[in-house]
Amino acid sequence: MGKASRTKQAPDRRARIAAQREAERRRSQLRRIYLAGGSVLVVVIVVVALVLVNLNKGSGTAATPSNGPTGAALTALTKQVTGVPTSVTDKVASGGIPSEVLVSATTSSDISSDTSNLGSFFAYVNGAPQTVNGKPEILYIGAEYCPYCAAQRWAMINALSRFGTFTGLKTTHSSVTDVYPDTPTWTFYGSSYSSPYINFTSVETTTNERIGNTTNTSVAYQTLQTPTTAQTNLWDQYTNGNGTIPFINLGGKYVQEGNLYPLNPSMLQKLTWQQVAADMNNPNSSLGKAEIGNANVMTAAICNLTGDKPASACTSTIQALAAQLPK
């Protein structure tokens, strides 16, 4: 990508990042309160809200958006997303991700600068190794309401499936009251992952529905999973305590915050799950290139962690991309 092209794209990307940051900042305090968990007040609010919802059933509410395919259709969709051919992924390569969002951030000041100036980025952080049973741990922290998480999960599922196998994946959508409402996506909640090469840990902090199923945007989303203290410390360390999501820590050596440009949830608006999957298998699709490009960067980083194993994932194209990652 030429300098002129990058310069032209930078203002749009910075504006998008600024909007994302502001939205996350407004939600951060509420989310932290609920992640602290256990408050009697929260329990009372939830109970009262549920009672009110039950009392008002049948009083005329908006139809609930679809959570996506189930049964055989879900099985087919999962296969389509996890089994994108190597011929497609190699052709996409970086998918147009600009080099300036691939950074080295080995100090707290680096993280602070990249968080402020880039917003969304992929960084070599060279932190303490994060492993589970001797395998590099890939830690994801997100939320079902989050449209940026919604866009990223497609890429993550594809990338991680090159190293192992998911079971129990289900489709869902981002919040209908947030930006980019009702973005088609997946949830890691309730799923499992096995791999001889890596460990994957996911934390979906909240559902996509607000307390009491209200549309009031000042009300927090329902808590789903709570990060451990160690996970929260990593999250705080690499997001300046802002709780930015999606957050991905790869083996303690790399960190990703947000979606890597050009991927943006706006690209998935009004699409069905099947349409997104079809685009991911089309190397000429803008959405496909953005999703697979994000997946390939993650794959390249993991290949650096595993010593280029397995060969089926760490192709020559991926190894070339891995060599371009910051060190």
ZAMARGU-4260 file (C-alpha; in steps of 0.2 Angstrom, whole numbers, plus 5000, padded with zeros to 4 digits):
<rodrens>
0) 5000/5000/5000 | 5007/5017/4995 | 5010/5032/5006 | 4997/5042/4998 | 4984/5028/5000
5) 4988/5026/5019 | 4987/5045/5021 | 4970/5045/5013 | 4964/5031/5024 | 4971/5038/5041
10) 4958/5051/5045 | 4944/5039/5042 | 4952/5026/5053 | 4956/5038/5067 | 4939/5045/5067
15) 4932/5027/5068 | 4944/5023/5082 | 4940/5039/5092 | 4922/5034/5091 | 4925/5017/5097
20) 4936/5023/5111 | 4923/5035/5117 | 4909/5022/5117 | 4921/5010/5127 | 4925/5024/5139
25) 4907/5027/5143 | 4904/5009/5146 | 4920/5005/5155 | 4915/5011/5172 | 4898/5001/5172
30) 4906/4986/5165 | 4920/4986/5179 | 4906/4988/5192 | 4898/4972/5186 | 4914/4963/5183
35) 4918/4966/5202 | 4902/4955/5204 | 4892/4950/5220 | 4884/4966/5224 | 4867/4963/5233
40) 4861/4979/5224 | 4864/4971/5207 | 4855/4955/5213 | 4840/4965/5218 | 4840/4975/5202
45) 4840/4959/5192 | 4826/4951/5202 | 4815/4966/5201 | 4819/4968/5182 | 4815/4950/5179
50) 4798/4951/5188 | 4794/4966/5178 | 4798/4958/5162 | 4787/4943/5166 | 4773/4954/5172
55) 4773/4963/5155 | 4774/4948/5144 | 4762/4949/5130 | 4760/4968/5132 | 4767/4971/5115
60) 4786/4972/5113 | 4798/4972/5097 | 4802/4956/5090 | 4819/4948/5095 | 4832/4948/5082
65) 4837/4931/5076 | 4852/4923/5084 | 4856/4914/5068 | 4856/4896/5062 | 4854/4880/5072
70) 4855/4862/5069 | 4861/4856/5052 | 4862/4874/5046 | 4874/4878/5060 | 4885/4863/5057
75) 4886/4868/5038 | 4890/4886/5043 | 4904/4881/5056 | 4912/4870/5043 | 4912/4884/5030
80) 4920/4897/5042 | 4933/4885/5050 | 4937/4876/5033 | 4942/4891/5022 | 4954/4884/5009
85) 4973/4887/5010 | 4971/4893/4992 | 4960/4907/4998 | 4970/4912/5014 | 4986/4912/5005
90) 4979/4923/4991 | 4972/4936/5004 | 4989/4937/5014 | 4988/4952/5025 | 4971/4958/5017
95) 4977/4976/5016 | 4981/4978/5034 | 4992/4994/5035 | 5010/4992/5042 | 5007/5006/5054
100) 4995/4996/5065 | 5008/4982/5067 | 5019/4989/5081 | 5032/4985/5094 | 5026/4990/5111
105) 5038/4984/5125 | 5035/4998/5137 | 5021/5005/5146 | 5024/5022/5137 | 5023/5012/5120
110) 5006/5005/5125 | 5000/5022/5131 | 5005/5030/5114 | 4998/5016/5103 | 4982/5016/5113
115) 4980/5034/5111 | 4986/5036/5093 | 4981/5020/5085 | 4967/5013/5095 | 4966/4997/5086
120) 4983/4988/5084 | 4993/4972/5084 | 5008/4974/5095 | 5024/4964/5100 | 5025/4966/5118
125) 5037/4953/5124 | 5029/4950/5140 | 5030/4936/5152 | 5026/4919/5143 | 5008/4914/5145
130) 5006/4896/5144 | 4994/4882/5150 | 5000/4864/5151 | 5016/4870/5142 | 5006/4877/5127
135) 5005/4895/5122 | 4989/4902/5129 | 4978/4913/5118 | 4967/4924/5129 | 4952/4933/5122
140) 4941/4945/5132 | 4926/4952/5124 | 4907/4953/5126 | 4892/4948/5116 | 4885/4965/5115
145) 4901/4972/5107 | 4900/4975/5088 | 4919/4975/5086 | 4920/4959/5095 | 4907/4953/5084
150) 4917/4957/5068 | 4933/4949/5076 | 4926/4932/5081 | 4924/4927/5063 | 4943/4930/5060
155) 4947/4922/5077 | 4937/4906/5073 | 4945/4904/5056 | 4963/4907/5063 | 4961/4896/5078
160) 4953/4882/5068 | 4970/4880/5059 | 4978/4874/5075 | 4963/4864/5083 | 4945/4861/5084
165) 4930/4870/5091 | 4915/4861/5098 | 4899/4869/5104 | 4900/4886/5094 | 4884/4895/5093
170) 4879/4911/5083 | 4872/4926/5090 | 4872/4945/5087 | 4879/4961/5094 | 4867/4973/5104
175) 4853/4980/5095 | 4855/4997/5105 | 4874/4999/5102 | 4883/5006/5087 | 4882/4994/5072
180) 4867/4986/5080 | 4863/4968/5077 | 4879/4963/5069 | 4879/4944/5065 | 4892/4935/5075
185) 4897/4920/5086 | 4899/4918/5105 | 4913/4908/5113 | 4902/4906/5128 | 4898/4887/5131
190) 4910/4882/5118 | 4926/4872/5120 | 4942/4871/5110 | 4956/4858/5109 | 4973/4858/5101
195) 4990/4850/5102 | 4998/4866/5099 | 4990/4880/5109 | 4977/4883/5123 | 4962/4895/5120
200) 4954/4904/5134 | 4939/4915/5131 | 4930/4927/5143 | 4913/4934/5136 | 4910/4947/5150
205) 4892/4951/5146 | 4877/4946/5136 | 4870/4956/5122 | 4855/4961/5132 | 4854/4975/5145
210) 4848/4972/5163 | 4829/4970/5162 | 4830/4969/5143 | 4829/4988/5143 | 4834/4999/5128
215) 4841/5012/5140 | 4859/5014/5134 | 4864/5020/5152 | 4860/5003/5159 | 4873/4989/5160
220) 4873/4973/5151 | 4870/4957/5160 | 4885/4949/5167 | 4890/4932/5159 | 4908/4928/5163
225) 4921/4937/5175 | 4940/4937/5171 | 4951/4930/5184 | 4963/4942/5193 | 4977/4937/5182
230) 4967/4940/5166 | 4961/4957/5172 | 4979/4962/5176 | 4984/4958/5159 | 4969/4967/5152
235) 4973/4982/5162 | 4991/4982/5158 | 4989/4982/5139 | 4974/4994/5138 | 4979/5007/5151
240) 4965/5001/5162 | 4952/5006/5149 | 4945/4988/5147 | 4945/4989/5128 | 4937/4975/5119
245) 4940/4964/5110 | 4957/4961/5118 | 4968/4947/5113 | 4984/4941/5122 | 4994/4928/5112
250) 5006/4919/5123 | 5012/4935/5132 | 5022/4940/5116 | 5008/4948/5106 | 4993/4959/5110
255) 4979/4964/5099 | 4966/4978/5103 | 4951/4980/5092 | 4949/4976/5074 | 4964/4978/5062
260) 4959/4990/5048 | 4951/4988/5036 | 4940/4976/5046 | 4925/4986/5054 | 4908/4980/5060
265) 4900/4991/5047 | 4905/4979/5034 | 4894/4965/5041 | 4878/4976/5043 | 4862/4968/5036
270) 4872/4952/5031 | 4866/4935/5035 | 4878/4923/5044 | 4879/4913/5028 | 4883/4929/5017
275) 4898/4933/5029 | 4904/4915/5028 | 4903/4915/5009 | 4913/4931/5008 | 4926/4924/5019
280) 4928/4910/5006 | 4930/4923/4992 | 4947/4931/4991 | 4940/4945/4980 | 4927/4951/4993
285) 4931/4966/5003 | 4924/4958/5019 | 4932/4942/5015 | 4949/4950/5013 | 4947/4960/5029
290) 4942/4945/5039 | 4955/4933/5032 | 4968/4946/5033 | 4965/4948/5052 | 4964/4929/5054
295) 4981/4928/5044 | 4990/4940/5056 | 4984/4930/5071 | 4989/4914/5063 | 5007/4921/5059
300) 5009/4926/5077 | 5004/4909/5083 | 5016/4901/5071 | 5030/4911/5079 | 5024/4904/5095
305) 5023/4886/5090 | 5039/4886/5079 | 5029/4885/5063 | 5018/4870/5068 | 5008/4863/5061
310) 5014/4865/5043 | 4996/4865/5036 | 4993/4882/5046 | 5011/4889/5044 | 5012/4890/5025
315) 5025/4899/5016 | 5013/4914/5014 | 5010/4914/5033 | 5028/4912/5037 | 5032/4927/5026
320) 5019/4937/5035 | 5026/4931/5052 | 5043/4938/5047 | 5035/4955/5045 | 5028/4956/5062
325) 5037/4967/5074 | 5050/4960/5086
</rodrens>
